[in-house]
Structure formats: C-alpha cells, structure tokens
Amino acid sequence: MGFFSNPQEAERKANLKKMEDKRLAFAQAMETRGFKPEKMLFSQLDNGGLLAVCRFEGRQWLILGPGFGEDGEFELEGFDRLSVRAEEVRVKSEGMGGMFGFGKKGQHGVEYHIARADGSEVVMPFVAGRNAWAEYVLPKNPLLSTRRRRGDANIVWDLKPIDGGQLQKILETAEAYLNA
C-alpha cells in the first residue's frame, strides 16, 4: 500500500467496475435478444439502484438495477399490463428547511407501487427532494449501450434530481409509461 493510497477509494473503484461489468453484460444480453425500446423512463430507488419502465413489442417492461455495491444483477420483467397503485408522499420541512445545514428539507411527490410476477412489489418513486429521474431515447440510452462507460460509470449518477417545479410534468410522463 502506497503512502497516498485510500482503501475507501479503492473499494469505490472496484464497486464501479463490478457495476459496469453487470450493466455491460445486461446490455449485451438485451442486444442479442433484440430488446431495443425507443423510450425508457428511469427512477432512482431509495437503495441507490434504478427502476426503468418502457413499452416494447406491445408489452410493458420493468428493469431493476442493483444499488451501488450490492450483489444483485439487472433484472428484466415483461407484463401485458402493469398493476400500479399510487401513493402520495408529503414530508414537511423541519427547522430552516435544510438551509445552512439546519433542519431537513421537505419532500413531496408520488411513489408508484408496481406488482411483480412473484407477488412482491417494487416502488418507483418520483419524490422532489429525495430521488432522481430521466427519460432516455435510443441511441442515447446509457443502460442499453454496449460500450463501456468510463470514470463514474454508475447510471444512477446521470439521472437528474427531481425539482418541485418540474414534478407535475414528471408525474404526467410517469403516468403515460405506467398506465399505457
């Protein structure tokens, strides 16, 4: 170990490489399968992973990505029609609303609870002050690109934080994907 080596940074880089290896394997499997949806909606999960939803070949599809440093793999599930239930999220701000490090920022938005084939549920959150989101079209979709990403390769870090002013537009976009 060198004088300036940092074990936390070495672990972070190893986790990034492992995450990118998983993503690349998933992208290559999807290319082999011919899975190329035109548009895809992404949401950051509370564990740091991602959930994407799209429509392809007349079906709705969910893609679950593991959280950073977790052992899981990317998963793809197809549905004739998603079973979705929406729950409003409202968390009041406390103290100075997070200004100058005092108190906590408030949160507001919607969590979509989606039933999976195995009977479990997955939550797709669109909550201002907590999560991030993005909508990608081919060929700019970073999840399905078969080229290796460099540097900070975690796709979740490319997603945009949800701004309260944009929330209504984001929710309308999410409704269009989830209730198609």
NORTA-V387460 format. One record per residue. N is the residue number from 1. RES is the residue in one letter. PHI is phi in degrees with one decimal (none if undefined). OMEGA is omega in radians with two decimals (999 if undefined). Layout:
N;RES;PHI;OMEGA  N;RES;PHI;OMEGA
//
This chain:
1;M;none;-3.11  2;G;-79.0;-3.12  3;F;-61.7;-3.08  4;F;-102.3;-3.12  5;S;-71.8;-3.11  6;N;-129.3;-3.09  7;P;-62.1;3.11  8;Q;-66.1;3.13  9;E;-68.4;3.10  10;A;-63.6;3.11  11;E;-66.5;3.11  12;R;-60.4;3.13  13;K;-65.3;3.10  14;A;-64.8;3.10  15;N;-64.5;3.09  16;L;-63.0;3.13  17;K;-63.9;3.13  18;K;-62.6;3.13  19;M;-64.4;-3.13  20;E;-68.2;3.06  21;D;-61.5;3.11  22;K;-64.9;-3.14  23;R;-63.3;-3.13  24;L;-65.1;3.09  25;A;-62.5;3.11  26;F;-63.9;-3.13  27;A;-61.0;3.13  28;Q;-66.8;3.09  29;A;-64.6;3.13  30;M;-69.0;3.10  31;E;-66.0;3.10  32;T;-60.9;-3.13  33;R;-75.8;-3.11  34;G;84.1;-3.13  35;F;-82.6;-3.11  36;K;-140.1;3.09  37;P;-67.6;-3.12  38;E;-65.5;-3.10  39;K;-132.5;3.13  40;M;-146.5;3.12  41;L;-105.3;-3.10  42;F;-113.9;3.02  43;S;-137.9;3.07  44;Q;-79.6;3.10  45;L;-86.4;-3.10  46;D;-65.3;3.12  47;N;-86.1;-3.13  48;G;92.2;3.08  49;G;-82.1;3.13  50;L;-135.7;3.02  51;L;-132.3;3.12  52;A;-122.3;3.10  53;V;-133.6;3.13  54;C;-155.7;3.08  55;R;-120.7;-3.13  56;F;-153.8;3.13  57;E;51.8;3.06  58;G;77.7;3.13  59;R;-123.6;3.02  60;Q;-98.1;-3.07  61;W;-128.9;3.01  62;L;-111.8;3.01  63;I;-124.6;3.10  64;L;-106.5;3.09  65;G;-114.4;-3.12  66;P;-68.8;3.04  67;G;-71.7;-3.12  68;F;-61.4;3.13  69;G;84.9;3.12  70;E;-86.3;-3.07  71;D;-85.2;-3.05  72;G;-62.8;3.11  73;E;-111.0;3.00  74;F;-72.1;-3.11  75;E;-123.6;3.09  76;L;-123.1;3.11  77;E;-131.8;3.12  78;G;-106.2;-3.12  79;F;-136.9;2.98  80;D;-68.6;3.08  81;R;-153.6;3.13  82;L;-71.4;2.99  83;S;-100.6;-2.99  84;V;-126.0;3.03  85;R;-130.5;-3.09  86;A;-102.3;3.05  87;E;-127.7;3.11  88;E;-74.4;3.12  89;V;-119.1;3.06  90;R;-140.2;3.07  91;V;-126.1;-3.13  92;K;-67.7;3.03  93;S;-74.9;-3.13  94;E;-124.0;3.11  95;G;60.4;-3.14  96;M;-95.8;3.10  97;G;65.1;3.12  98;G;87.7;3.13  99;M;-68.4;3.11  100;F;55.8;3.10  101;G;82.3;-3.14  102;F;-103.7;3.09  103;G;77.4;-3.12  104;K;-129.0;3.05  105;K;-71.3;3.04  106;G;-79.0;3.11  107;Q;-136.3;3.02  108;H;-151.9;-3.12  109;G;160.9;-3.10  110;V;-136.5;2.98  111;E;-109.2;3.10  112;Y;-97.3;3.11  113;H;-95.0;-3.05  114;I;-113.1;3.12  115;A;-75.4;3.10  116;R;-98.6;-3.09  117;A;-62.1;-3.11  118;D;-83.7;3.13  119;G;94.1;3.11  120;S;-82.6;3.10  121;E;-122.6;3.00  122;V;-123.8;-3.08  123;V;-107.3;3.07  124;M;-106.9;-3.06  125;P;-89.8;2.95  126;F;-129.3;-3.02  127;V;-123.9;3.10  128;A;-64.8;-3.13  129;G;91.0;-3.11  130;R;-136.4;-2.99  131;N;-118.9;3.09  132;A;-129.7;-3.08  133;W;-151.3;3.00  134;A;-167.0;3.00  135;E;-123.4;-3.12  136;Y;-118.2;3.04  137;V;-116.9;3.07  138;L;-68.8;0.00  139;P;-92.8;-3.06  140;K;-85.4;-3.09  141;N;-70.6;-3.07  142;P;-70.2;3.13  143;L;-72.8;-3.05  144;L;-94.8;3.10  145;S;-71.4;-3.13  146;T;-91.7;3.06  147;R;-94.0;3.13  148;R;-68.7;3.09  149;R;-84.6;-3.14  150;R;-105.4;3.07  151;G;67.1;3.14  152;D;-78.3;-2.93  153;A;-81.8;-3.10  154;N;-68.7;-3.10  155;I;-59.0;-3.10  156;V;-57.6;-3.12  157;W;-72.3;3.07  158;D;-85.9;-3.09  159;L;-69.2;-3.08  160;K;-93.5;3.05  161;P;-58.5;-3.13  162;I;-80.4;3.14  163;D;-93.1;-3.13  164;G;-56.5;3.13  165;G;-70.7;3.14  166;Q;-96.1;-2.98  167;L;-54.9;-3.09  168;Q;-61.0;3.12  169;K;-65.0;3.13  170;I;-63.3;3.14  171;L;-65.5;3.08  172;E;-64.0;3.09  173;T;-64.2;3.14  174;A;-61.9;3.11  175;E;-59.6;3.14  176;A;-63.5;3.11  177;Y;-73.9;-3.00  178;L;-79.0;-3.09  179;N;-110.0;-3.12  180;A;-72.0;999
//
